[in-house]
């Protein structure tokens, strides 16, 4: 698939502990198809920022908006992985006109009032990447090689506590009308739909969406490393539906 100059820009936003670097393999496949794509590092996840621990969800939402604005007047496609769902949900709420589609990668929109870690200790300023044994209890590491894990450990940046303790305040129902693609990796589409029907907090907001495509990409929680080419294909398919 080859895109044209009028194709929307794809903004890639990775989850906790990750920056733009996490998309390198997927980015290579997207660029091979001439996609207009920008991977970004959220405020608080730049290891060179000496003030990064003070960054908030609002800072992250503003940064995403600025990246979109830098691409021109055309609405962008946001690709949000994992814990990027909180700031991206804020962007969809505040600036729905700037987003033509959102692609959730093993993730989904959060509901009003959501807090990722409400009980995170007040005395701590950040959440470092846990041991892989502990992480594997929370999210599937399927498909990751020893090199993937080594790079993850070496490049991970602790998550600011102010981000994971921050509540997501949503007021604009226009966010529900933005076309949406759910890419189901560590949790199958069948499981996701069951959670939606049950009103599970993780996916309850999906029930409010007006236009949803659900795609299975079976692998672990980090498909940008375990299945980068296939993830790029899914993203390009979403672009083709939006262009």
ABEGO torsion letter per residue (X at the ends): XBBBAABBBBBBBBBBGBBAAAAAAAAAAAAAAGBBBBBBBBBGABAABAAAAABBAAAAAAAAAAAAAAAEABBBBBBBBEAAAAAAAAAAAABAAABABBBBBGBBBBBBGBBABAABBAABABBBBBBAAAAAAABBABGBBAAAAAAAAAABBBBBAAAAABBBBBABAAAAABBBBBBBBABBAAAAAAAAAAGBAAAAAAAABABBBBBBBBBBABAAAABAAAAAAAAAAAAAAAX
